[in-house]
Structure formats: structure tokens, C-alpha cells
Amino acid sequence: MTFKLGRLMIVVLVAVLAGCSSKGGTTAGDAAVEDRSTSADGGAMTSGVGAGSSFSDYSLNDPSSPLSRRVIYFEYDSAEIAYGDQDLLVAHAGYLVANPGQQITLEGHSDERGSREYNIALGDRRALSVQRVLELNGVSPGQVNVVSYGEEKPAAEGHSEAAWRLNRRVEIVYLVQ
């Protein structure tokens, strides 16, 4: 019950911020963010915004902006989003709601353990979990594309828990408008 009330409060806060946002910078207290995307031609980028932040395009390119964190990590064999990543996804949702023409791709990944088919399905479940949270926070389904790479595009090479931990992820990729 408390969790549902907390989510409702977050949704209301995002809606208020989206309706009242101004052309300002980010404020202290915004979530830290990580960029794992690479694009040789600069054609894709990813992002998120915290409470009290501006939803300006500058925020997408600002390394200190919460919109610069674009990777959600998962536990082994899980598609459950960690509690600590909820605020990050709310921030991304706020930006997407304020910019309805912006589209993203959610790229689901897994570590190398398990069959190829299982890992594709797991990456898909992870990306769909992120999509569900974004849509619950007001993002239009037409703004979100989902793809699963399974184990095919590892973030880290190796056969250790440290490498596997980095490979169990969803990357949020903002498409250039």
C-alpha cells in the first residue's frame, strides 16, 4: 500500500513538473547518471531528469544531468527493476512526457549464462519492465521501442561475476530528432 502511494506521489510530481517546467538548469539532489552508449556517428544518445530539473535539450548533453545516466542494471536471472532505479526512470519519463516528439529505444541485455534463446527472452523481459515503468509515468507507447540483444553485445568481456553484472542491463537510447 505504501509503495503504491509513493508511486502515485511520484507520478503526480512528474505531471506537475512537466506542466510547470521552466528553462533552468538542474538542481542539487538529482540522481547521478551513467552513459554506456557509443555511437561512431553520434546518431544515438540516451538520458533522464530529476525532480526540480529543467526538461531542456541541454540536459540530454550535460554529464552532470540525471539524463546522462542511461543504464539500468539487473540481478541474475531477473527482470525486476531495483528500487534505487525507480527515481531514474521517473526522471526519464518526465523528460519524455515534456518532449512528446522524442523517441527512445530500450535495449535489453543479459550475461552469457543460459541458452541464446533464453537470454534473448530475458533481455526482452528486462526492456519491457523498463517500458512499463515509463508508461506508468505518462510516457506514450509510441515513444518507446524495445529490442533485445540477449548476450550478443556484452558491455564487459570476461567470465566473472564482475563482467556478468555489467552485462545484465537495459540501455536507454535517445534517438536523434
N, C-alpha and C positions, 0 to 999 in steps of 0.2 A: 504494500500500500504506500509506504513512504517513498519507494523507488518510483512508482507511478506519479505521485505528487511532485517529486523532484523533476521528473521528465517533463511534466506539464508546465512547471515553472520555467524550465529552460526553453521550451517551445514558445511560451508567451514572451519571454525576454528576447528571443531572437526576432519574433514578429515585431515587437516594439522597436528594437534596434534597427531592423530593416526599414521600418516606416519613418524613423526619426534620424537616420544616419546623416552625418554631415561630412564635408571634405576635410577631415582631420587625420592625424597620424594615429598610430596605435598607442595604447596606454599601458602602463605597468600592470602586470598581472595577467597579460595574455599568455596563452600556452606556448611553450617552446615548440619548434617545428623542425622537421628534418627533410632534406631533399635528396632523394636517391635516383631521380630521373636523369637520364643522359640523352641528349639529342644532338647529333652532329650538326644538323642544320638549324637548331634552335626551334624546331617546329612544335615541340610539345613541352609543357611545363605543368606543374601541379601546385596546390595550395590549400588554406583555411583562415578564419578570422575569430578573434576572441571578443568577449563582451566589452563594450565601450570602444571598439575599434571602428575605423572608417572602412567602408567596403570599396575603396577606390582601387583602380587598376595598379597604382603604385604598390599597394600591399602585396600583390602577387609576386613582385620582383624584389621586395625588401627582405633580406635574410633575417632581420630581427622580427618580422611579422609572423604571426602564427600561420599565415597562409603559406609559408615556405615549408612547413612540415607536411609531408605528403605520403608517409608510410605508416601503416597500421600493422603491428606485429601480432602473431597468434601463438598460442600454446600448441604443443604437439597434438596432432590429430583433432584439432578443434577449429570451429568457425565462430566461436563466441568472442565478441569484442570485449576487451578488458575495460573495466570501469574507468580507468585513467584515460582511455582514448575517447570516451563519450564527449568530453568538452571539445576535443579537437574536431570531431565530426560535426558537432553543433556549430563550431566556427566556420567550417567549410560550407555547411548548409546555409548559414547566414549570408555568406558571400554569394552563393548560387541563387538564393532567393532574391537578393538585391540586384543580381545580374542575370535575368532570365534568359538572355541570349547565349550565355556561357555554357559550354558543354564539357563534360569530363568523361574519361574512361577509367573504370576501376579494373585494374589488372591483378587477378588472383594468382598467387604462387604457393608452392609447397616445397618442403625439403625433398631429398632424393629417396627417402624411405617409402616403401609401398609401390604398387604397380603404377605404370604410366596412366592407366585409365582411372585408378583410384585418385591419384594426385591431381589429374585434370578436374575431376568431380569435386575434390576438396578445395582446390583453388577457386572454383566456381561458387561453392557454398560460402567461402570467405568473402568474395566480392559481393555476393547477394546480401550477406549480412550487413556490409557497409552501406550498400544501396538502400536497404530497408531503413536504417537509422537516418540516412539523409532524407528519404522521402517522408518519414515520420516527422521530420523537422521542416517540412514545407517545400522541399526540392521537387520540381516537376519531373516525372518519369522520363520525359523527352530530353532532359538534360544529361541523363546518365546512360552510358554504355558499359556493358560488362563483358570481360574476356578472361579466360583462364589459361595460363601457361603451364600450370602444374609445376613440374620440376625442371622444365626446359630452359628457363632463364634465371639461373641462380644469381643472387646478389653476392654470394661468397662461395668460393670453391673450397672443397675440403669435405672430410667425412667425420667431422667432430660436432659436438653439441653447439659450440660457438658458431660454426658455419650454418648448421641447420636452423638455429634460432633466427639468423638474419634472412634465411630463405623462406620462412613461414610468414608471409606478408601479403598485404594488398597495397598497391601503389595507386595513388590518386593522380591522374594525369590530366591537366587542364589543356584543352585543345585551343590552339591559336584561333582567334576570331577573325 
